Amino acid sequence: MNYMGGVRYYFAVLVFSALMLANDVYGRQKSGQGNSFEFSPQVSLALFTAENKLRGNVFGGEFTYHINKNVNPRPWMRMLNLNSIDLVFNYKNMGDVMLVSDPRSGLFGNTYALLAALNFTLLKNRYGELWAAPGLGIGYLGQTYFTNQNQLIGSHLNFASRMALKVATKISPSMKLSAGVDMLHFSNGAIRTPNHGINVSSVSLGLLKSLHSSGQAKPDSLEWKGGEEYAKHKFDFGVNIGRRGIFRSKEGLYKTGLYAGYNYRLNELLGLSSGLDAVYYHSIYEYNDQTYESLATSLDRWRVGLAVGPDIWMDRLAIMTKYGYYLHYNHFSPSGNNVKTYWTAGLKYYVLNWAAVQSKVYIHKTEADYLGFGIMLTP
């Protein structure tokens, strides 16, 4: 399928979907605060990855189910101007994509992703709305290094993250026309290497259809009575374990991460925290390919850093991100440029007031070190 042929095909699908929905659009009463369904064909704008050049075009689309959150918003939802929590299925045909250094066809196969996203309003007037919709989920890529020797992807299953900006305008009482741009990223958190990952930016044009419910809850029955109580000051102690893949192997090297830090909650949505990160290497560098870990290579069992950053709270779920400086890291670098700073990002969910499950990824520059899973305790 050539580029213009692909454009015509996917937008023909869009027009067909519009005709299928149009028969019941007009004449319906205006929907209250129902959920909605969106279909958005997509065409790529650009493709890129670390240390490699890509060429080709990508066609695909998204099916999104919007779970409306305007009726009974929590405090953090009001602060974000949250419209909906979205369930997103994304498909991309990658058959035309090639590495400039390896111009084979079908190098990556098709991609599929299932994401959860937050959709919130940036601007709104009588003509329409501007939305932002960041999301996280799981992605599947059809080809890997172990199936056809491509240099970017080490596993079929990957983590998927997306940021989308959309404008939407109402074209009937129950339908909106949407247009947007987005960036979708696939990588596996270095669980298996190579792990350069793929980034695809796309443009979309879609239709959003409101779903009418048979009944509407009374406004006073929807009133939010209050949220989870939270402490302004607290200390966290966390532990996780994870594995970094050995390059061009299905084996891996294990690490354990420890964290101790202080948290200050500004409000229901935002907190600030700082603390010490310590990572224990179960295997250290021994001057062979099997223990070389690129920017994460260590000659010692331990590395220790101090990090600071915000937490974004959504009731019992928090998104963590921090930037840190190493107090001790005996890093082996063939070039002699030792790593002095790092990033961490992750999620924690409190199953009890004092105990949470967590996932946390450690990053050097733009390269993932390892992804750990564990617990966090708040005495």
N, C-alpha and C positions, 0 to 999 in steps of 0.2 A: 504494500500500500504506500503510494507516494504521499508527499506532504499535503498537497491541495486535495487529493482524493480523500485523505484521512479527515481533513477539515470538513469537506462536504458531507462525508458519512456521519460524523458525530453530530453535526448540527442538523442533519436530516432527522436523526434520532430525537433530538431536542424538539423539533417542530412536531413530529409524530406524537410525542408524549404530551405536548400542549393540546393537540387536537383531542386526544383521548380524555384529557381532564376537563376540556372546555364545556362539555355537554351539561355539567352540573355546577358550573361556576356561577353564572348569573341566575338570579332568582332566588338564591339561598339567602337566608338572613345572615347578618354579620356575626362571625364567630366571636365567642367570648374570649377565653384564654386557653384555647386548646393546643395540643401538640401539633406538629407539622412534619411533612416529609418533603425532601428536596432531592432533585436529580440534576447533576451538573456535569456535562461533558467537558473534557479538558484537552488542551494542546500545550506542549511544552514551550517555554521561552528559552531556557538554558539548562545545561547539565554540567556539573563539575564535581571533582573529587580531589583529594589530597595527592599531590605529586604526580598526577596523571592528567592527560587531556582526553576529553570525550567528544564525540561528534554524533550527529543523528537527531531524529525527532521522536518524541514520545506522544502517544495518544492514549486517552483513557477517560475515566470519569469517576464521580463519587455519588453514592447514595447515602443520604444523611437523614437520621430520625432525630428531630428536635424535641426534647422534653422541656416543655415550657416551665419557667421558674419565675414568671412575673406575678403570679397570683399570691403566693405566700412566701416571700423571700426571707431568707435568713439575713442577719446583719451583714455578713461578708458578701452575700449576693447583691444587696443594695449598694454596698460600697464599690463593687465592680460594675454596676449597671448590667448585671447578668440577665440575658434573655433566656438562655436555655442551656441545658447539658445535652451534648450531642453524642450520638453513636454513629460512627462514620465507617463506611466500607469504601475503600479506594482500590481501583484497578488501573494498571498501566501496561500498555503494550510496548515492551522494550526491544522488539525485534530489530529495529533500525539503528540501535545504539552500538557504537564501536569505540574501542580504544584507539587513539591515533597511533600508538606504538604496537597495536595488535589488531589490525582491521579485519577480524573475523566476524561474520554475521551470527546472530543468535547467541552472543557472548554472555548475556545476562538473563535471558528468558523473560517471562512476564512477571510482574510483581502484584502482590495482593496485600492489603493492610486493613486491619481492624483497629480503630482508634476511639478513645473517649476524649471529648473536647469541651472546652468552655467557650460559649458564644456570648460576648458582651458588646454593648453599644459604645462607640467612641463619639459619634455625632448623630443628631437626629433633627429633622425638620418635617414640614408637611409633605415634602416631595419624596423623602426616603430616609434610609439609615445607613451609617457606616459601621460595620461590625469587625471585630477582631476575634479570631477563633484558634487559640493554641490547643494542641492535642498530643497525646501520647498513646502508644499501643504496640501491637505486634505486627511484624511484616514478614512475608514469605517471598523469597527470590528464587526463580526457577533454576538458575545455574550458579555454581560456586567454583572455587579453585579446585576442589576435589572431584568435580564432574567434568570440567573442560579447561582447567588450568588458567582461568581468568585471574588477574592479579589484584582484584579489588575486594572480592567477597569470599569469606571463609566458611559461611554456613547458610543453610536455607532459611532458618528462622533468625530474625533480626528484630531489634527494637526500632520502632518507627516513631518519629516526631514530626510535627507539622505546625506551621504558622500560616494562617490565612487572613487576608483582608478582603472584605466583600462589601459591596453596596447593594441595597435591595430597595425596590419601589413597588408599591401596591398597584396591580393592574386589574383587580376585581376584589369584591368583598372577602374572598377566601384564597386568593392567589397573589404571589409576588414574583417579580422578575429579579434575579440576582446575577451579579457579575463580580469577578474577583481575580486576585492573584494569590498564589500560595507557594510555599517551599516545603517539600517533603524530603526527609532524611532517613536513610536506612544504614544501620551498623549494628554489630552484635556485642558492643561493649568489651571487645577483645577476649571474649570467651573462647573464640577460635580465630586464628590469624592465617592469612592476611585479613586486615579489617580496615581498609581505607574508607569503605562505605561509598554510597552514592547520594548525591543531592540533585533533585529535580524541581525546578521552578516552572509553574504552569499558569495559564490563563483559563478562566472558565466562564461559561454563560449558562445559567440554570433557571429552573422553575421551582418555586416553593409553594406547596399546597397545604392549607390548614385542614386539620381533621376535626370534624364537628362531633362533639359528644352529645349524648341524648339528654344529659342534664347538667346543670351548673350548680356548684356548691355555693351556699350563701356566703356573702362577704364576711359576716361576723364569725362564721364557722372556720374561715380561713385565716383568721388573725394569728400572727406569729406571737407566741406567748413568751418567748425568750430562748436564749441559746445556752450552750454549754458554759458553765463557769470556768474561768481560767485564772491561773496565778500569774501575776505580773513578773515575778522573779522565780526562777527555778534552775536547777542543775540537771544536766543530762549525762548519762553514762551509757555508751553504746559499744556493741561488738558485732562484727560481721566476718564472714568468710567467703572467699571467692576464688576464681581460677582465671589465670591468663593463659591463652593458648600458646603453644610452641609453634613457631613459624613453620608453615607447610607440614603440619602434623595434626592429628586429631587428639593428641595428648595435651596436657596442660600443667602449669606450675601454680601451686596454691599459695594464698596469702591470707593473713588474718588482720583485720583492722580494728583498732581500739579508738574510742573517742571520749573525751571528758570536756564539758563546756558549760557556759552560763548563758541563759536565755532571758531576754527582757521583752515582754509583750507590750506593744504600743497600743493595740486595739484588737478587735475581733479578727481582723484580717492579717495584720502585719506584726512580725516580731523581728528582733535582732539578736544574733547569737555569735559567740566566739569561743574557741576552745582548741585543745591539743589533739592532733591526729597522729597516731602511731601505727605503723604497718610492719608486721612481722613477716619475713620471707621464709617460707618453708624450704626453699631451694635458692641459693645465691649463685652469683655468676662464677663459672669455673672455666672460662676461656674456651668454650665450645658453643656451637650453634644451638644446642639443646637448652641452654640456660641464658642465652642472650635475649633481653626483653626490651630492646630499643631504648626509649627515653625512661623506662622504668627499671633499667638494669642496676642492680645494687651489689656492692662487694661486701656489705655487712648484712646481718640478720634484721636490723631495725633501721627505719627512717622515721623522723619525728618532725612535725611541722605545726605552726600556729596559723589558724584560719579565722576569718570573720565574714559574715554575710547575713542576708535576710532569710526569714522563713515566712512563707505565705500560707495562712491557715484557712481551712475550709471545714469548720467544726472539728472533728477528730483527725482529719487528714491534713498533713502539712507538706509543702514542697520546700525542700532545703537546697540552698546553693551557697557556696563559700569560695573565697579566694585566699590562698595561704602561702606562707613563706617557710622554707625548710630551716629548722634549727640544726638538724643533722641529717645528711643524706650523702653517703659515700658512693656517689654515682659513677659508674664506669661509662665513659663516652669515648669512642674511637677518635672523634674530632677534638676532644679536650674541652668542649663547651658543656660544663656541668649544668644540670637542671637545678634551679634555685626556688622556683615557684610552682604551684599546682592549683587545680580547681577540684571541687567536689560538688556533686549534685545528687539529689535523691528524694525519696518519699518516706514518710513515716506515718503510721496509722495506729492510734491509741486504742487498743482493744480493752484496756483498763485505764483508769485515771493515772496510773503510775507505770504502765508497761505498754510499749509499742513494738510492732514489727516494722522493719525498715529495709530498704534497698538503697545502695549508695555506690556511685561510680566515682573513681579517682581519675583525673585527667591531667596530662602534662602537655601544655600548649594546646594543640587541637587533637592530641592522640590519647585515646582511652588507655588507661593502665589496667584496671580490672573492675569488675562489678561484684560487689559483695552483698550478701543477704544475712540478716541477723535480727537482733532485738535492741531496744533502747529502754532504759530504766530511768524514771524520774522520781527519786525518793520524796 
